[in-house]
């Protein structure tokens, strides 16, 4: 009997290509997924997330940007967060939020009464200052004017300071102390304003009339503090030559423009208030209270 020879099995030397190809495919898929995750559009992702969440009855979980105008970017229902209670059985419930009105107008009668109290208080201060500075008022060196919510005391700088100086004279100290005696017990805020004429000044102390006017206002302010007026009620500013009340072409006009003003504000007005009404001038030593 003839014997069969066993044939040797041929070894496939390319079998490695199959797992290698699978590995490369998996790596490619892996990096594609990683790239897709790394370059996600956050805005579109949030839109999709909110859309899915709203479809299943939830409220949007992202912050809706503040819009200028009336345009609705994604529909009127989307831009208003839902106040429904998620997961609760029965009909949806809405929370009602009451926002207080911070600008409720005063009752007309109360507002009128407040204006009258303010006018009486300012008139009382003006009358007492008129009496305290009667001599200077008679010489037209001090003027008292009252508006709706302020009182002005205008003092000519010539009786307060020497030319080009911010050092108060003896008469200035006495005048301001008389004012302080009247004002220290009152609650009103006081603003001290300095003014000059248009004559140029440039010294080692004062670069311009702005610095001079501010320094003179500060000197008066310090004298008020020394007279017992609370510093928290006081403020000051310097206007220099830029708020004239007369023509600087004449000596009389320049003299009128060199002045210090004390603005006594109504009790409810702070020391940084700027706007003032048209004043009513007191002339000839007679104080005219009220407005007009």
C-alpha positions in Angstrom: 0.0 0.0 0.0 1.4 3.3 -0.9 1.8 5.8 2.0 0.3 9.3 1.6 2.6 12.1 2.3 1.2 14.9 4.6 1.3 18.2 2.9 2.7 21.1 4.9 0.2 23.9 5.6 1.3 27.1 4.0 1.8 30.0 6.5 -0.1 33.2 5.5 2.5 35.9 6.1 -0.1 38.7 5.4 -2.4 37.9 8.3 -1.2 40.8 10.3 -2.8 43.3 7.8 -6.3 42.6 9.1 -5.8 43.6 12.7 -3.5 46.4 11.6 -6.2 47.8 9.4 -8.8 47.5 12.2 -6.4 49.3 14.5 -5.8 52.1 12.1 -9.6 52.4 11.5 -10.2 52.7 15.2 -7.5 55.2 15.7 -8.9 57.3 12.8 -12.4 57.2 14.4 -10.9 58.1 17.8 -9.1 61.2 16.5 -12.1 62.3 14.4 -14.3 62.1 17.6 -11.6 64.0 19.6 -11.4 66.7 17.0 -15.2 67.0 16.8 -15.4 67.4 20.6 -12.6 70.0 20.7 -14.1 72.2 18.1 -17.7 72.2 19.3 -19.6 75.5 18.8 -20.7 76.4 22.3 -23.5 78.6 21.2 -25.0 76.0 18.9 -24.5 73.4 21.6 -26.5 75.5 24.1 -29.2 76.1 21.5 -29.5 72.4 20.9 -29.4 71.6 24.6 -32.1 74.2 25.4 -34.2 73.0 22.5 -34.1 69.4 23.7 -34.8 70.5 27.3 -37.7 72.6 26.2 -39.1 69.8 24.1 -39.2 67.6 27.3 -41.0 70.3 29.4 -38.0 71.9 31.2 -36.9 75.5 31.5 -33.9 76.8 29.6 -30.7 76.3 31.6 -28.6 78.9 29.9 -28.5 82.6 30.4 -30.4 84.6 27.8 -28.4 87.6 26.6 -29.8 91.0 27.1 -31.3 92.3 23.9 -31.4 95.9 22.7 -34.6 96.7 21.0 -37.7 94.6 20.5 -36.3 91.9 18.1 -36.7 88.3 19.4 -33.7 86.3 18.3 -35.2 82.8 18.9 -38.9 83.4 19.3 -40.9 85.1 22.0 -41.4 81.9 24.0 -37.8 81.0 24.0 -36.4 84.3 25.2 -38.7 84.3 28.3 -37.6 81.7 30.8 -40.4 79.4 31.9 -41.7 79.7 35.5 -43.5 76.3 35.3 -42.8 73.8 38.0 -41.0 70.9 36.3 -42.1 67.3 37.2 -45.3 68.4 39.1 -48.5 66.7 38.3 -51.5 68.7 37.1 -51.6 72.0 35.3 -48.5 74.2 35.1 -48.3 76.9 37.8 -46.9 80.3 37.3 -45.1 82.4 39.9 -46.1 86.0 40.1 -43.4 88.4 41.2 -44.4 91.9 42.5 -41.8 94.5 41.8 -42.1 97.7 44.0 -42.4 101.0 42.2 -39.4 103.0 43.2 -40.6 106.2 41.5 -44.0 106.6 43.0 -44.9 110.3 42.8 -45.6 112.2 45.9 -49.1 113.2 46.8 -49.6 116.7 45.4 -50.7 118.0 48.8 -47.6 116.4 50.5 -45.3 117.8 47.8 -46.7 121.3 48.2 -46.4 121.1 52.0 -42.7 120.0 51.6 -42.0 122.9 49.3 -43.6 125.3 51.8 -41.6 123.9 54.7 -38.4 124.2 52.6 -39.2 127.8 51.6 -39.9 128.8 55.3 -36.7 127.1 56.5 -34.5 128.9 53.9 -36.3 132.2 54.5 -35.6 131.9 58.2 -31.9 131.3 57.5 -31.8 134.2 55.1 -33.4 136.6 57.6 -30.9 135.6 60.3 -28.0 136.1 58.0 -29.5 139.4 56.9 -29.4 140.6 60.5 -26.0 139.1 61.3 -24.4 141.0 58.3 -26.7 144.0 58.3 -23.8 146.5 57.9 -22.3 144.7 54.9 -25.7 144.2 53.3 -26.5 147.9 53.6 -23.2 148.7 51.8 -24.2 146.2 49.1 -21.1 144.1 49.8 -23.2 141.1 50.8 -26.2 140.0 48.8 -28.8 137.4 49.9 -30.9 135.6 47.2 -33.4 132.8 47.6 -34.6 130.3 45.1 -36.9 127.3 45.2 -34.4 125.0 46.9 -31.4 127.1 47.7 -30.2 130.3 49.4 -27.2 132.3 48.0 -24.9 134.5 50.1 -22.7 136.5 47.7 -19.7 138.3 49.3 -17.4 140.6 47.4 -13.8 139.3 47.5 -12.4 142.8 48.2 -13.6 142.6 51.8 -12.3 139.0 52.1 -8.9 138.9 50.4 -6.1 141.2 49.2 -5.4 141.2 45.5 -3.8 137.9 44.3 -4.0 136.3 47.8 -6.1 133.6 49.4 -5.3 134.6 52.9 -8.5 135.9 54.5 -8.4 139.4 56.0 -9.6 140.1 59.6 -12.9 141.4 58.2 -13.2 138.1 56.2 -12.7 136.0 59.3 -15.3 138.0 61.3 -17.8 137.8 58.4 -17.5 134.1 57.9 -17.7 133.4 61.7 -20.9 135.4 61.8 -22.2 133.2 59.0 -21.0 130.1 60.8 -22.9 131.1 64.0 -26.1 131.0 62.0 -25.4 127.9 59.9 -23.8 125.5 62.3 -27.1 124.4 63.9 -28.9 123.9 60.5 -28.9 120.6 58.6 -28.4 122.1 55.1 -25.5 121.2 52.9 -23.4 124.2 51.9 -21.3 124.7 48.8 -18.6 127.4 48.7 -17.9 128.8 45.2 -14.9 131.1 44.3 -14.9 133.5 41.3 -12.3 136.0 40.0 -12.1 138.6 37.2 -10.3 138.0 34.0 -7.0 139.6 35.0 -4.3 136.9 34.3 -2.3 135.6 37.2 0.6 133.2 37.2 2.6 133.0 40.4 4.5 130.4 42.3 1.3 129.7 44.3 -1.4 130.1 41.6 -0.9 129.0 38.0 -4.2 130.6 37.0 -7.4 132.2 38.2 -8.8 128.7 38.7 -6.3 127.9 41.4 -6.9 131.3 43.0 -10.7 131.0 43.1 -10.5 127.5 44.5 -8.0 128.5 47.2 -10.2 131.4 48.2 -13.2 129.1 48.4 -11.1 126.6 50.5 -10.1 129.4 52.9 -13.8 130.3 53.5 -14.6 126.7 53.9 -11.9 126.2 56.6 -13.2 129.3 58.5 -16.7 127.7 58.4 -15.3 124.5 59.9 -13.6 126.6 62.6 -16.9 128.2 63.4 -18.5 124.9 64.1 -20.1 123.9 60.8 -19.8 120.1 60.2 -17.3 119.3 57.5 -19.6 116.6 56.1 -22.0 119.4 55.1 -19.5 121.3 53.1 -18.1 121.3 49.6 -16.2 123.8 47.4 -15.4 124.6 43.8 -13.5 127.3 41.9 -14.9 128.8 38.7 -12.0 131.2 38.0 -12.9 133.9 35.5 -15.4 131.9 33.5 -18.7 132.8 35.2 -18.7 136.6 35.2 -21.8 138.5 36.3 -20.5 141.8 34.9 -18.3 143.2 32.1 -14.6 142.8 32.9 -13.9 145.9 30.7 -14.6 148.2 33.6 -13.2 148.4 37.1 -16.7 148.2 38.5 -17.4 145.0 36.5 -14.2 143.3 37.6 -15.0 144.2 41.2 -18.4 142.5 40.8 -16.9 139.4 39.3 -14.4 139.0 42.2 -16.7 137.2 44.7 -17.3 134.2 47.0 -20.6 132.6 47.0 -22.1 130.4 49.7 -24.9 128.2 48.3 -27.1 126.9 51.1 -29.1 124.0 49.7 -32.5 122.7 50.8 -32.3 120.0 53.6 -33.1 117.1 51.2 -30.4 118.2 48.6 -26.9 116.8 49.0 -23.7 119.0 49.0 -22.8 117.9 45.4 -26.0 119.3 43.8 -25.3 121.6 40.9 -28.6 122.8 39.4 -30.2 125.9 41.0 -33.3 127.9 40.1 -33.4 131.5 39.0 -32.7 133.6 42.1 -34.7 136.4 43.5 -32.4 139.3 44.4 -32.6 141.2 47.7 -31.5 144.8 47.2 -31.2 147.9 49.3 -30.8 145.8 52.5 -34.3 144.3 52.3 -34.4 140.5 52.2 -37.0 139.2 49.8 -37.8 135.6 50.5 -39.7 133.2 48.3 -39.5 132.5 44.6 -40.6 134.2 41.5 
